């Protein structure tokens, strides 16, 4: 049963129609009692290679926030799927994503973050404009076949949605904006595009678990009962969460606050420490909302601020993580702002450490020959939605797992696509 506006209501069923023309492999929205992905999907290098080919190189990937490069010349370098990239705001104010690889002999033309008028390769001083054009290449005028006008840093296709920068390595992919239109309408009151990134919290640790495990753990409040029984469960009881049925490449979960005068931990994560966002409706001020923009966009909307996980898969059992804290533009001017943000981050780190321990242990368990597709609770509905998205893009087939032939997805160990 879902929880809506204080009343118990029967869950709605709706048909999710993929916008890319592919058939929905599961039809209606995921019912309670479904099963998750097969363990092999989290432990196999071969399966990860298929994900790179069929998902990461074809889908829109959330790279960061446009305000991380706020002024012309501001840039930030990132590695995504082994590709060194530069997110930069060019001289005209347009946010671009460029390859960081010099067209001469493969040297990186930029690293870290900063401000620049041009990108100069430290190897042989080839110089590029902020839009990628080659401006200078010493002594190359003596090479008759060299085409300076046709030489530039490759541009990766990008879109800015609600202040988030997405990239797609597939030049033929459909635009992102129309697919996220229902989500944009849902989050309109938060004015995400205007929010400012004020803090970054990198995970300075080995994140040795599969990227999908990260996404699933983020989206299901069911584990509040166990993992966060003393931190989040007293504030946001799992049983009060609601997973929406919406049409698009995303999942949405509302986590309602427990009705009480004072929170169990007044300084814990999720307890508003900043002024509430005035534009929010009363029901929005009484909940936290989790957004999963497939495949790797993880966003938390709270009554006073927004948080975003920068998720960079680096292999079948390794990811790189960073949490960005974003607030309305007027909030940082408060005299108490620095103290309030420190309190917010301290609360987050407690939750983070609880989740890290769980993700590491689950990844280890999924490698066992006794691991199987788990029976999902109705509170894990978002996991079923995500599984259908993945299955529609990866496909199904058979493979050998742990020395025995694996059956189709309904069997215990699962399948490998052909």
C-alpha positions as CSV (number, residue, x, y, z in Angstrom):
1,X,0.0,0.0,0.0
2,X,1.3,3.5,-0.8
3,X,1.1,6.5,1.5
4,X,-0.3,9.7,0.0
5,X,-1.3,12.8,1.9
6,X,-1.9,11.0,5.1
7,X,-4.3,8.4,3.5
8,X,-3.6,4.8,2.5
9,X,-4.3,4.3,-1.2
10,X,-4.1,1.3,-3.5
11,X,-1.1,1.5,-5.8
12,X,-1.8,2.6,-9.4
13,X,-0.6,0.5,-12.3
14,X,0.4,2.1,-15.5
15,X,2.3,1.1,-18.7
16,X,5.8,2.5,-19.1
17,X,6.4,3.2,-22.8
18,X,10.1,3.5,-23.7
19,X,10.6,6.6,-25.8
20,X,13.3,5.0,-28.0
21,X,10.9,2.6,-29.7
22,X,12.1,-0.5,-27.8
23,X,9.5,-2.9,-26.4
24,X,9.0,-2.8,-22.7
25,X,10.1,-6.3,-21.6
26,X,7.9,-6.3,-18.5
27,X,4.8,-4.5,-19.6
28,X,2.9,-2.9,-16.7
29,X,4.6,-1.2,-13.8
30,X,6.6,-3.5,-11.5
31,X,4.2,-5.3,-9.1
32,X,5.1,-6.0,-5.5
33,X,6.9,-9.3,-5.1
34,X,9.1,-9.1,-8.3
35,X,12.7,-10.1,-8.4
36,X,15.9,-8.2,-8.8
37,X,18.7,-8.8,-11.4
38,X,20.7,-12.0,-11.4
39,X,24.0,-11.9,-9.3
40,X,26.1,-12.3,-12.5
41,X,24.9,-8.8,-13.5
42,X,27.0,-7.3,-10.6
43,X,30.0,-9.6,-10.8
44,X,30.8,-10.3,-14.4
45,X,33.4,-8.3,-16.4
46,X,31.7,-9.5,-19.6
47,X,28.4,-8.2,-18.5
48,X,29.9,-4.9,-17.6
49,X,31.5,-4.7,-21.1
50,X,28.0,-5.1,-22.5
51,X,26.8,-2.3,-20.3
52,X,29.5,0.0,-21.6
53,X,28.6,-0.9,-25.2
54,X,24.8,-0.9,-25.0
55,X,24.1,1.6,-22.2
56,X,27.0,3.9,-21.3
57,X,28.0,4.7,-24.9
58,X,24.4,5.2,-26.0
59,X,22.5,6.8,-23.1
60,X,22.6,10.2,-21.5
61,X,25.1,10.3,-18.6
62,X,24.9,12.9,-15.8
63,X,28.3,14.5,-15.6
64,X,27.9,17.4,-13.2
65,X,26.4,20.8,-12.6
66,X,26.6,23.7,-15.1
67,X,27.4,26.1,-12.3
68,X,30.6,24.2,-11.6
69,X,31.9,26.2,-14.6
70,X,30.1,29.4,-13.8
71,X,32.1,32.0,-15.8
72,X,33.6,31.9,-19.3
73,X,36.9,30.1,-19.1
74,X,36.0,28.0,-16.0
75,X,36.7,24.4,-16.6
76,X,36.6,21.0,-14.8
77,X,38.2,17.8,-16.0
78,X,36.7,14.4,-15.4
79,X,37.4,10.8,-16.5
80,X,34.2,9.0,-17.7
81,X,34.5,5.4,-19.0
82,X,38.2,5.9,-19.5
83,X,37.7,9.1,-21.5
84,X,39.4,12.2,-20.2
85,X,36.9,15.0,-20.6
86,X,36.9,18.8,-20.1
87,X,33.6,20.5,-19.0
88,X,34.1,24.2,-19.9
89,X,32.2,27.3,-20.3
90,X,33.4,28.9,-23.6
91,X,33.9,32.6,-24.4
92,X,30.2,32.9,-25.5
93,X,28.9,31.4,-22.2
94,X,28.0,28.0,-23.6
95,X,28.8,25.0,-21.5
96,X,30.7,22.4,-23.6
97,X,32.2,19.0,-23.0
98,X,35.5,18.4,-25.0
99,X,37.9,15.6,-25.2
100,X,41.0,16.4,-23.1
101,X,43.3,14.6,-25.6
102,X,45.6,16.7,-27.7
103,X,45.2,15.9,-31.5
104,X,49.0,15.7,-31.9
105,X,50.2,12.8,-29.8
106,X,47.6,12.1,-27.1
107,X,48.8,14.3,-24.2
108,X,46.2,15.7,-21.8
109,X,45.7,19.4,-22.5
110,X,44.2,20.1,-19.1
111,X,43.8,18.5,-15.6
112,X,42.0,19.4,-12.4
113,X,39.8,22.5,-12.4
114,X,40.4,26.2,-12.9
115,X,40.1,29.1,-15.2
116,X,41.8,29.5,-18.6
117,X,41.7,31.6,-21.7
118,X,43.0,28.7,-23.9
119,X,44.1,25.1,-23.4
120,X,47.8,24.6,-24.1
121,X,49.3,21.2,-24.4
122,X,52.3,20.9,-22.1
123,X,54.0,18.5,-24.5
124,X,54.5,20.6,-27.7
125,X,52.5,23.7,-26.9
126,X,49.6,23.1,-29.3
127,X,47.0,25.6,-28.2
128,X,43.2,25.3,-28.4
129,X,40.3,27.7,-27.9
130,X,37.7,27.1,-25.3
131,X,35.4,25.7,-28.0
132,X,38.1,23.2,-29.1
133,X,39.4,25.0,-32.2
134,X,43.2,24.7,-32.8
135,X,44.7,28.1,-32.4
136,X,48.4,27.3,-32.8
137,X,50.8,24.4,-33.5
138,X,54.5,25.4,-33.5
139,X,56.4,24.6,-36.6
140,X,53.5,22.6,-38.2
141,X,53.4,25.1,-41.0
142,X,56.4,23.2,-42.4
143,X,54.2,20.1,-42.7
144,X,52.3,20.5,-46.0
145,X,49.6,17.9,-45.4
146,X,48.7,19.3,-42.0
147,X,45.2,20.8,-41.9
148,X,45.1,23.3,-39.0
149,X,41.6,24.5,-39.8
150,X,40.2,20.9,-39.6
151,X,42.0,20.1,-36.3
152,X,40.1,20.6,-33.1
153,X,39.5,18.8,-29.8
154,X,36.5,16.5,-30.3
155,X,33.2,17.7,-28.8
156,X,31.1,15.2,-26.8
157,X,27.4,15.8,-27.3
158,X,25.9,17.4,-24.2
159,X,22.7,18.9,-22.9
160,X,21.9,21.0,-19.8
161,X,18.8,19.9,-18.0
162,X,17.6,21.8,-14.9
163,X,21.3,22.8,-14.3
164,X,22.7,19.3,-14.7
165,X,25.1,18.6,-17.5
166,X,24.5,15.4,-19.4
167,X,26.7,13.8,-22.1
168,X,26.1,11.2,-24.7
169,X,28.8,9.5,-26.7
170,X,26.2,8.6,-29.4
171,X,25.8,11.4,-31.8
172,X,22.6,9.9,-33.1
173,X,20.9,9.6,-29.7
174,X,17.5,11.3,-29.2
175,X,17.5,14.6,-27.3
176,X,17.3,14.3,-23.5
177,X,14.9,17.1,-22.7
178,X,11.7,15.6,-24.1
179,X,12.2,12.3,-22.3
180,X,12.6,14.2,-19.0
181,X,9.7,16.5,-19.4
182,X,7.4,14.7,-16.9
183,X,10.3,14.8,-14.4
184,X,10.8,18.5,-15.0
185,X,7.2,19.2,-14.3
186,X,7.4,17.2,-11.0
187,X,10.4,19.1,-9.6
188,X,9.3,22.6,-10.9
189,X,9.0,24.1,-7.5
190,X,12.6,23.4,-6.5
191,X,14.0,25.6,-9.4
192,X,16.9,23.2,-9.7
193,X,18.5,25.2,-12.6
194,X,19.0,28.2,-10.3
195,X,20.6,26.2,-7.4
196,X,24.3,26.8,-6.6
197,X,26.8,24.1,-5.9
198,X,28.4,25.1,-2.6
199,X,30.3,22.0,-1.4
200,X,31.8,18.8,-2.9
201,X,32.4,15.7,-0.8
202,X,34.6,13.2,-2.7
203,X,34.7,9.6,-1.5
204,X,38.4,9.3,-0.7
205,X,38.2,5.6,-0.3
206,X,38.1,2.4,-2.4
207,X,34.5,2.1,-3.7
208,X,34.7,-1.6,-4.6
209,X,31.1,-2.4,-5.6
210,X,29.1,-2.5,-8.8
211,X,27.5,0.8,-10.1
212,X,24.0,-0.8,-10.2
213,X,24.3,-1.7,-6.5
214,X,25.0,1.9,-5.8
215,X,21.9,3.0,-7.7
216,X,19.7,0.4,-6.1
217,X,20.8,1.2,-2.6
218,X,20.2,4.9,-3.2
219,X,16.7,4.4,-4.5
220,X,15.1,2.0,-2.0
221,X,14.2,3.2,1.5
222,X,13.5,-0.4,2.6
223,X,17.0,-0.7,4.1
224,X,16.2,2.2,6.5
225,X,14.8,-0.6,8.7
226,X,18.2,-2.3,9.0
227,X,21.1,-0.3,7.8
228,X,19.8,3.1,9.0
229,X,17.5,1.9,11.9
230,X,19.0,4.5,14.3
231,X,19.6,7.3,11.8
232,X,17.1,7.5,9.0
233,X,14.3,5.2,10.0
234,X,13.2,7.3,13.0
235,X,13.0,10.3,10.7
236,X,11.8,8.8,7.4
237,X,10.2,5.4,8.1
238,X,10.5,3.0,5.2
239,X,6.8,2.1,5.3
240,X,5.9,5.7,4.5
241,X,7.8,5.8,1.2
242,X,6.0,6.0,-2.1
243,X,7.4,5.0,-5.5
244,X,5.7,6.7,-8.4
245,X,4.7,5.2,-11.8
246,X,5.8,7.6,-14.4
247,X,6.6,7.4,-18.1
248,X,10.3,8.1,-18.8
249,X,13.9,6.9,-18.2
250,X,13.8,7.6,-14.5
251,X,12.4,6.5,-11.1
252,X,11.0,8.7,-8.3
253,X,10.6,7.8,-4.7
254,X,9.0,10.1,-2.0
255,X,10.3,9.5,1.5
256,X,7.8,11.1,4.0
257,X,8.9,12.5,7.3
258,X,7.4,10.9,10.4
259,X,4.8,13.2,11.9
260,X,6.2,14.4,15.2
261,X,7.0,17.6,16.9
262,X,10.8,17.1,17.1
263,X,13.1,14.8,15.0
264,X,14.8,11.9,16.8
265,X,18.2,13.4,16.0
266,X,17.8,17.2,15.4
267,X,21.3,17.3,13.8
268,X,21.0,14.2,11.7
269,X,20.9,14.0,7.8
270,X,17.6,14.9,6.3
271,X,16.6,17.3,9.1
272,X,16.5,20.7,7.5
273,X,19.4,22.8,8.8
274,X,18.9,25.6,6.2
275,X,15.8,27.7,5.5
276,X,13.1,25.8,3.7
277,X,12.7,26.5,0.0
278,X,9.8,28.9,0.0
279,X,8.4,27.8,-3.4
280,X,7.7,24.3,-2.2
281,X,4.2,23.1,-1.6
282,X,3.4,22.0,1.9
283,X,3.6,18.3,1.0
284,X,7.1,18.9,-0.6
285,X,8.3,20.5,2.7
286,X,7.3,17.3,4.5
287,X,9.3,14.8,2.4
288,X,12.6,14.0,0.7
289,X,12.4,12.9,-2.9
290,X,14.9,10.5,-4.6
291,X,15.4,10.8,-8.3
292,X,17.2,8.2,-10.4
293,X,17.8,9.5,-14.0
294,X,18.9,6.4,-15.7
295,X,21.5,5.1,-15.8
296,X,23.7,7.0,-13.3
297,X,22.0,10.3,-12.3
298,X,21.3,10.1,-8.5
299,X,19.6,13.2,-7.0
300,X,18.1,13.9,-3.6
301,X,15.6,16.8,-3.2
302,X,15.2,17.9,0.4
303,X,13.0,20.8,1.8
304,X,16.0,23.1,2.1
305,X,18.6,21.9,-0.5
306,X,19.5,19.4,-3.2
307,X,22.2,16.8,-3.3
308,X,23.7,15.0,-6.3
309,X,26.0,12.0,-6.6
310,X,28.5,12.1,-9.4
311,X,28.8,8.4,-10.2
312,X,31.7,7.3,-12.5
313,X,31.8,3.5,-13.2
314,X,35.4,2.3,-13.5
315,X,34.8,-1.4,-13.9
316,X,32.5,-4.2,-12.9
317,X,33.2,-3.9,-9.2
318,X,34.6,-0.3,-8.9
319,X,33.1,3.2,-9.0
320,X,34.3,6.7,-8.2
321,X,31.9,8.8,-6.2
322,X,31.5,12.4,-5.2
323,X,28.5,14.1,-3.5
324,X,27.7,17.7,-4.5
325,X,25.6,19.9,-2.2
326,X,23.4,22.6,-3.9
327,X,21.3,25.3,-2.4
328,X,19.0,28.1,-3.6
329,X,21.1,31.2,-4.7
330,X,20.0,33.3,-1.7
331,X,21.0,30.8,1.0
332,X,24.8,31.2,1.1
333,X,24.5,34.9,2.2
334,X,23.3,33.7,5.6
335,X,25.8,34.6,8.4
336,X,25.3,31.0,9.8
337,X,25.7,29.3,6.4
338,X,29.1,27.7,6.9
339,X,28.1,26.2,10.3
340,X,24.8,24.9,8.8
341,X,26.5,23.3,5.8
342,X,29.1,21.6,8.1
343,X,26.3,20.2,10.2
344,X,24.6,18.9,7.0
345,X,27.8,17.3,5.8
346,X,28.5,15.7,9.1
347,X,25.1,14.1,9.1
348,X,25.6,12.9,5.5
349,X,29.0,11.3,6.4
350,X,27.3,9.2,9.1
351,X,24.8,7.9,6.5
352,X,27.5,7.4,4.0
353,X,29.6,5.2,6.2
354,X,26.6,3.0,7.0
355,X,25.9,2.6,3.3
356,X,29.5,1.9,2.4
357,X,29.7,-1.0,4.8
358,X,26.5,-2.5,3.3
359,X,27.5,-2.0,-0.3
360,X,30.9,-3.7,0.3
361,X,29.3,-6.6,2.1
362,X,26.6,-7.1,-0.5
363,X,29.1,-7.0,-3.4
364,X,31.0,-9.8,-1.6
365,X,27.8,-11.8,-1.1
366,X,26.7,-11.5,-4.8
367,X,29.9,-13.3,-5.8
368,X,28.8,-16.4,-3.9
369,X,27.6,-19.5,-5.8
370,X,24.6,-19.5,-3.5
371,X,23.5,-15.9,-4.4
372,X,20.3,-15.7,-6.4
373,X,17.8,-13.2,-7.7
374,X,16.3,-11.7,-4.6
375,X,12.5,-11.5,-3.9
376,X,11.8,-7.7,-3.8
377,X,9.6,-6.0,-1.2
378,X,6.9,-3.5,-2.3
379,X,9.3,-0.9,-0.8
380,X,11.9,-1.8,-3.5
381,X,9.7,-1.1,-6.5
382,X,12.2,1.3,-7.9
383,X,14.7,-1.6,-8.2
384,X,12.2,-3.4,-10.4
385,X,11.7,-0.4,-12.6
386,X,15.5,0.0,-13.0
387,X,15.8,-3.7,-13.8
388,X,13.3,-3.4,-16.7
389,X,15.2,-0.5,-18.1
390,X,18.4,-2.5,-18.0
391,X,16.9,-5.6,-19.5
392,X,15.4,-3.7,-22.3
393,X,18.8,-2.4,-23.3
394,X,21.0,-5.4,-22.6
395,X,18.8,-8.2,-23.8
396,X,18.8,-11.8,-22.5
397,X,20.6,-15.0,-23.4
398,X,22.6,-17.8,-21.8
399,X,26.1,-18.0,-20.4
400,X,28.3,-20.2,-18.2
401,X,28.5,-18.9,-14.6
402,X,30.6,-20.6,-11.9
403,X,31.2,-23.5,-14.3
404,X,27.6,-24.3,-14.9
405,X,25.1,-23.2,-17.6
406,X,23.0,-20.3,-16.5
407,X,19.3,-20.3,-17.5
408,X,17.1,-17.3,-18.4
409,X,16.6,-14.4,-16.1
410,X,14.0,-16.2,-14.0
411,X,16.5,-18.8,-12.7
412,X,18.6,-18.4,-9.6
413,X,21.9,-17.3,-11.0
414,X,20.4,-15.5,-14.0
415,X,21.8,-15.1,-17.5
416,X,24.3,-13.5,-19.7
417,X,23.2,-11.8,-22.9
418,X,24.3,-13.2,-26.2
